[in-house]
Amino acid sequence: MAWQNSNTPSGMSRRHFLQHVAGASAMAGTSLALGHSLRLHAADLKRNRKSAILLWMGGGPSTIDLWDLKPGAPTGGPFKPISTSGDVQICEHLPMVAKQMQHLALVRSMSTREADHNRGRYYMHTGYVPNPNVEHPSYGAVLAHELAAQRTDLEIPPFISVGGASEGPGFLGMAWAPFSVGSDGNIRNLDMQIDDRRLIQRMQALDLIERGFVSQTRGAAGEDHRKILKKTLDLMTSNQMEAFRVQQEPQSVRERYGENPFGRGCLMARRLVEVGVPFIEVDNGGWDNHTTIHNTLQTQKLPMLDRAMSALVEDLQQRGLLQDTAIIWMGEFGRTPRINGDSGRDHWARSWSVVVGGAGMRGGVAVGQTNDDGTEVESEPYSSEDVMATVCKALGISLETTYTSKNGRPMKIANGGKVIKELIV
């Protein structure tokens, strides 16, 4: 499978290969029917079909105001902690998430080094610091690669990024690149008017040319490109495309998730899990709150997060999907315990939190702790690698898995991170 996000730095862009198909079918005139609506029910899923959903909070969310509050401390801010369905307290402005906390766990002792947006984003997506000599695969590419064997009937991409670009497939190759869609389900360059018979004829002719090129031993790119064309046709004609159409959901369901890009993205993630997509990333940016942070959180960010995240967890649980679906909530770092002169918080990687749940991981608990003002981790620190190792363990992926980079270096999955034992039942 080969799907490359056009915003990633390497590999073939999705626009590029779709232009090949558009060119091959430019003279066709009628639209393809995508078939009847899917039956998106958990009962239709095969047993032991694992998935993961990454809720990406771009910009660096203020976890001291969400998951690890410090009431009474000078750094604490105005928000108060509330009790939850688990053995933890969280922010008062996340009351619906609080009801689902028995399914989620807080890792409060994250301590990382990358406090720059681009470097932190790369590190939290891959488990590696940026290196000019190696392009590391993102967690989405790794998990899609490892879980794809369970998906022999999957016709749409195994790694889908909703609402924003993700990191790329690195040395795993563009077969495991993210495929970006809008939260409204629109896929640019794919809504073409084509005729079935003429499209197939043109694709067959193009495949003949591609096979001739590949037979000349031109490297892996030609073979990957040929696979792209086949997968593009599969994508265009698959009933599984219905999973992108969140507007098919009842109005009450859409309102439960929230009629906004993040809410629709989380609803789409649930639908994509139901058709068997191994990895879905849902983007929710806007957390780089250097000014008036608490007003922004209370009036904008937290109501949206509360509604969508709680609906996703509740829905997955009620449909019998949460046991086989890992949820990861994180950004590139946290924010400073100290509130700055503009009533905001700045970048902070020394002591912050992520949230994980599902896939059999222990819920309702907090792992690790920070000191009274949140400036230091007081327990065992955890890293991006450790979070990924824990998720891999929960999904049944061997931590002995080793890849070979393009320069011949062996690289362990999750960069050799350690499992957070408190989370594994």
C-alpha positions in Angstrom: 0.0 0.0 0.0 1.4 3.4 -0.9 -0.1 6.6 0.3 2.1 9.7 0.6 0.9 13.0 2.2 1.8 15.9 -0.1 3.1 17.8 3.0 5.7 15.2 3.9 9.3 15.9 3.0 10.0 12.7 1.0 8.4 10.1 -1.2 5.8 10.5 -3.9 3.0 12.9 -3.2 -0.6 11.8 -3.2 -1.3 14.7 -5.7 1.4 13.3 -8.0 -0.1 9.8 -8.3 -3.6 11.1 -8.5 -2.6 13.3 -11.4 -1.5 10.1 -13.2 -4.9 8.6 -12.7 -6.6 11.9 -13.7 -4.5 12.0 -16.8 -5.4 8.4 -17.6 -9.1 9.1 -17.3 -9.3 12.7 -18.5 -11.7 11.9 -21.4 -14.1 9.8 -19.3 -17.5 11.3 -18.5 -19.6 9.5 -15.9 -19.0 9.1 -12.2 -18.1 5.8 -10.4 -20.7 4.5 -8.0 -19.1 3.7 -4.7 -21.7 1.1 -3.8 -24.1 0.8 -1.0 -23.5 2.1 2.5 -21.3 0.1 4.7 -22.6 -1.7 7.7 -20.4 -0.1 10.3 -21.0 -2.4 13.3 -18.5 -3.9 15.7 -20.0 -7.3 15.1 -18.7 -7.3 11.6 -15.1 -7.0 12.7 -12.7 -9.9 12.8 -11.4 -10.9 16.2 -8.1 -9.5 17.3 -8.0 -6.7 14.8 -6.1 -3.9 16.5 -6.0 -0.2 15.8 -4.7 3.0 17.2 -6.0 6.6 17.2 -3.6 9.5 17.9 -5.3 12.7 19.0 -2.6 15.2 18.1 -2.7 18.6 20.0 -0.4 20.7 17.8 1.2 23.7 19.5 1.9 22.2 22.9 -1.1 21.8 25.2 -0.9 23.1 28.7 -1.2 19.8 30.6 -0.7 21.5 33.9 -4.1 23.1 33.3 -5.8 19.8 32.0 -4.4 16.7 33.6 -2.0 17.6 36.4 -3.5 20.7 38.2 -1.7 22.4 41.0 -4.4 24.2 43.0 -3.0 26.8 45.4 0.4 26.9 43.8 1.6 30.2 42.3 1.9 28.2 39.0 -1.5 26.6 39.3 -3.8 29.0 37.4 -7.5 29.5 38.0 -8.9 26.0 37.1 -10.0 23.6 39.8 -9.6 19.8 39.7 -12.7 17.6 39.7 -13.2 13.9 40.5 -13.6 11.4 37.7 -14.8 7.8 37.1 -11.2 6.7 37.8 -8.8 7.3 40.6 -7.6 10.6 39.3 -8.7 14.3 39.2 -8.7 16.4 36.0 -9.7 19.9 35.0 -13.2 21.1 35.9 -13.7 22.2 32.3 -13.5 18.5 31.1 -16.6 17.1 32.8 -17.6 14.7 30.0 -14.1 13.3 29.7 -14.1 12.9 33.5 -17.0 10.4 33.1 -14.8 8.3 30.8 -11.6 8.4 32.8 -12.0 4.8 34.0 -10.9 3.9 30.4 -8.0 6.4 30.2 -4.7 6.8 32.1 -2.5 9.8 32.7 1.2 9.7 32.3 2.2 12.7 34.4 5.9 12.3 34.4 6.8 13.0 30.8 10.2 14.6 30.6 11.6 15.3 27.2 14.2 17.6 25.7 12.7 19.1 22.5 10.9 22.4 23.2 11.0 23.6 19.6 7.7 23.0 17.7 9.2 21.3 14.7 11.8 19.2 16.6 9.3 18.3 19.3 6.7 17.3 16.7 9.2 15.1 14.9 10.4 13.6 18.2 6.9 12.8 19.6 5.8 11.3 16.3 8.9 9.1 15.8 10.7 8.6 19.1 13.9 10.0 17.5 15.4 13.5 17.5 15.8 14.9 14.0 18.9 13.6 12.2 20.0 14.9 8.8 21.2 11.4 7.9 18.1 9.4 8.7 14.4 10.1 8.1 12.7 8.1 10.8 9.2 6.6 10.3 6.3 8.1 12.3 4.4 6.0 14.8 1.5 5.9 12.3 3.7 4.3 9.7 5.2 1.8 12.1 1.8 0.7 13.5 0.2 0.5 10.1 3.2 -1.6 8.9 3.0 -4.0 11.8 -0.8 -4.3 11.9 -1.6 -4.4 8.2 -1.3 -8.3 8.1 -4.6 -8.4 9.9 -6.2 -6.3 7.2 -6.3 -8.5 4.0 -9.7 -7.0 3.1 -8.7 -3.3 3.6 -9.0 -1.4 0.4 -8.4 2.1 1.8 -5.1 3.4 3.2 -3.8 1.9 6.5 -2.6 5.2 7.9 -5.0 8.1 7.6 -4.4 11.6 8.9 -7.6 13.6 9.5 -7.7 17.4 9.5 -4.0 18.0 9.1 -0.7 16.5 7.9 1.2 14.0 10.0 4.9 12.9 9.9 6.0 10.7 7.1 7.0 7.0 6.7 10.7 7.6 6.7 12.9 4.7 5.7 9.9 2.3 5.7 9.0 3.8 2.3 6.0 5.6 0.9 3.9 2.4 1.1 3.3 3.4 4.7 2.8 7.2 4.3 -0.1 9.0 5.8 -3.1 9.7 3.6 -4.6 13.1 4.5 -8.3 13.9 4.4 -10.3 16.8 5.6 -12.5 16.4 8.6 -15.5 16.8 6.2 -14.4 13.7 4.4 -13.3 15.5 1.3 -10.2 14.0 -0.5 -8.7 16.5 -2.9 -8.0 15.4 -6.5 -10.1 12.2 -6.1 -13.5 13.5 -6.9 -13.1 12.8 -10.7 -15.8 12.1 -13.3 -14.7 8.8 -14.8 -16.2 5.9 -16.8 -15.6 2.4 -15.4 -14.7 0.7 -18.7 -12.4 3.4 -20.1 -10.7 3.9 -16.7 -9.9 0.2 -16.5 -8.5 0.2 -20.1 -6.3 3.2 -19.4 -5.1 1.8 -16.1 -4.2 -1.5 -17.8 -2.2 0.4 -20.4 -0.4 2.4 -17.8 0.3 -0.7 -15.8 2.0 -2.3 -18.9 4.2 0.8 -19.2 5.0 0.7 -15.5 5.9 -3.0 -15.5 8.3 -2.4 -18.4 10.0 0.4 -16.4 10.2 -1.8 -13.2 11.7 -4.7 -15.2 14.7 -2.5 -16.1 15.8 -2.6 -12.4 15.3 1.1 -11.8 15.1 0.7 -8.0 12.2 0.5 -5.5 10.5 3.8 -6.5 9.1 2.4 -9.8 7.6 -0.7 -8.1 6.1 1.5 -5.3 4.6 3.8 -7.9 3.0 0.9 -9.7 1.4 -0.2 -6.5 0.2 3.3 -5.9 -1.8 3.2 -9.1 -3.5 -0.1 -8.2 -4.3 1.1 -4.7 -5.7 4.4 -6.1 -8.1 2.4 -8.2 -9.1 0.3 -5.3 -9.6 3.4 -3.2 -11.8 5.0 -5.9 -14.1 2.0 -6.2 -14.3 0.7 -2.6 -17.4 0.7 -0.5 -15.1 1.4 2.4 -14.9 5.0 1.2 -18.3 5.4 3.0 -16.3 5.6 6.3 -15.2 9.1 5.4 -18.8 10.4 5.1 -19.5 11.5 8.6 -22.6 13.3 7.4 -24.3 10.0 7.1 -24.4 9.7 10.9 -27.6 10.8 12.7 -27.7 14.4 13.7 -27.7 13.5 17.4 -24.4 11.6 17.0 -22.8 14.5 15.1 -23.9 16.9 17.8 -22.6 14.6 20.5 -19.1 14.7 19.0 -19.4 18.4 18.2 -20.1 20.1 14.9 -16.6 21.3 14.4 -13.5 20.0 12.6 -12.1 18.1 15.6 -15.5 16.6 16.5 -16.0 15.4 12.9 -12.5 14.1 12.9 -13.0 12.0 16.0 -16.3 10.7 14.6 -14.5 9.8 11.4 -11.8 8.0 13.4 -14.4 5.8 15.0 -15.9 4.9 11.5 -12.4 4.2 10.1 -11.6 1.8 13.0 -14.9 0.0 12.2 -13.8 -0.7 8.6 -10.4 -1.9 9.8 -7.9 1.1 9.4 -4.9 0.3 11.7 -3.9 3.9 12.4 -5.8 7.2 12.4 -4.4 10.5 13.5 -6.8 13.4 14.2 -5.4 16.9 14.2 -6.5 19.5 16.7 -4.0 22.4 16.6 -4.1 25.8 18.3 -2.5 25.0 21.6 0.5 27.4 21.3 -1.1 29.7 23.9 1.6 32.3 24.8 -1.1 34.8 25.7 -4.5 34.8 27.6 -4.2 31.1 27.9 -6.9 30.4 30.5 -9.6 32.3 28.6 -8.7 30.5 25.4 -8.8 27.1 27.1 -12.1 27.7 28.9 -14.0 29.3 26.0 -12.5 27.5 23.0 -10.2 24.6 23.3 -11.6 22.6 26.3 -15.3 22.5 25.3 -14.3 21.2 21.9 -11.9 18.6 23.4 -14.3 17.6 26.1 -17.2 16.8 23.8 -15.2 15.0 21.0 -12.8 13.0 23.1 -15.5 11.8 25.5 -17.8 10.8 22.7 -15.0 8.9 21.0 -14.1 6.9 24.1 -17.7 6.2 25.0 -18.6 5.2 21.4 -15.7 2.8 21.1 -16.5 1.2 24.4 -20.2 0.8 23.7 -19.4 -0.8 20.3 -17.0 -3.3 21.7 -14.0 -1.6 20.0 -12.1 0.0 22.8 -10.5 -3.3 24.0 -8.7 -3.5 20.6 -8.1 0.2 20.0 -5.4 2.3 21.6 -6.0 6.0 22.1 -3.0 8.4 22.5 -3.6 12.1 23.4 -0.5 14.3 23.2 1.2 17.3 21.7 4.9 18.1 21.1 5.5 19.2 24.7 3.7 20.9 27.6 3.7 24.5 28.7 5.6 26.3 31.5 4.3 26.1 35.0 5.2 29.8 35.3 2.5 32.1 33.8 4.2 34.8 31.7 3.5 38.5 31.6 1.0 38.1 28.8 -1.2 35.7 30.9 0.1 32.8 28.9 2.4 29.9 29.2 5.5 29.2 27.1 7.1 26.0 25.8 8.0 23.4 28.4 9.3 19.8 27.9 10.8 19.1 31.3 7.6 18.0 33.1 4.3 17.4 31.4 1.6 14.8 30.6 0.1 12.5 27.9 -3.0 10.4 28.0 -3.4 6.9 26.8 -6.2 4.3 27.0 -7.9 1.3 25.3 -6.2 -1.8 23.9 -6.4 -3.4 27.3 -4.3 -0.8 29.0 -5.2 0.0 32.6 -7.5 2.9 32.9 -8.5 5.3 35.7 -4.9 5.8 37.0 -2.1 8.3 36.9 1.4 7.1 36.4 4.2 9.3 37.7 4.1 12.7 39.4 5.5 16.2 39.4 6.4 18.3 42.4 4.0 20.8 44.1 4.4 23.5 41.5 4.8 21.3 38.4 8.4 22.4 37.6 10.0 19.0 38.1 9.3 15.3 37.7 9.5 13.5 41.1 9.1 10.0 39.8 10.5 7.9 37.0 10.5 10.1 33.9 9.0 8.8 30.6 9.7 9.6 27.0 8.1 9.4 23.6 9.9 6.1 23.2 8.3 4.7 26.4 4.8 5.7 25.4 5.2 4.1 22.0 6.7 0.9 23.5 3.7 0.7 25.8 1.3 1.1 23.0 3.1 -1.5 20.9 3.0 -3.9 23.9 -0.7 -3.3 24.3 -1.4 -3.9 20.6 0.6 -7.2 20.7 3.5 -5.9 18.6 6.9 -7.4 19.6 9.4 -4.9 21.0 12.1 -7.0 19.5 11.0 -5.9 16.0 14.0 -4.3 14.3 14.1 -2.3 11.0 17.0 -1.5 8.8 17.4 2.1 7.7 18.5 3.1 4.2 22.0 3.6 5.4 22.1 0.0 6.8 21.7 0.8 10.5 19.5 -1.5 12.5 16.8 0.4 14.4 14.5 -1.1 17.1 10.8 -0.4 17.1 10.0 2.5 19.4 13.7 3.3 19.6 14.1 0.7 22.3 11.8 2.5 24.7 10.7 0.8 28.0 7.2 -0.3 28.7 5.3 1.7 31.3 4.5 -1.4 33.4 1.7 0.3 35.5 -0.4 0.5 32.3 -0.1 -3.1 31.2 -2.7 -5.3 32.8 
